[in-house]
Amino acid sequence: MRRMREGRLEARVYRDIEQQDRWIAWSAKIGWMGFPARPNGWAEREPVVELDAVRLREVPLARALNTSLLEAFRRAVQPAAHTLSG
């Protein structure tokens, strides 16, 4: 099983081959979300209720740069403060 690193962005972005104007994102923290493929589209996100995995194609996160998706995840994923004890 793959372990998540503290403070690391763990999200995936997909394109539905039948809905080219929408992105699908997945994260262990938020689950499946759909949002418009346009600037600031992440602000209009909605939970995905029905999902046909056959129609999904994973794409690099960078393809969704202008949607505010990455900024939202960066704000949500803050590195934890660590203390060393001896």
Buried (B, 14 or more C-beta within 10 A) or exposed (E): EEEEEEEEBEBBBBBBEEEEEBBBBBBEEBEBBBBBBEEEBBEEBEEBEEBEEEEBEEBEBEEBEEBBBBEBBEEEBEEEEEEEEE
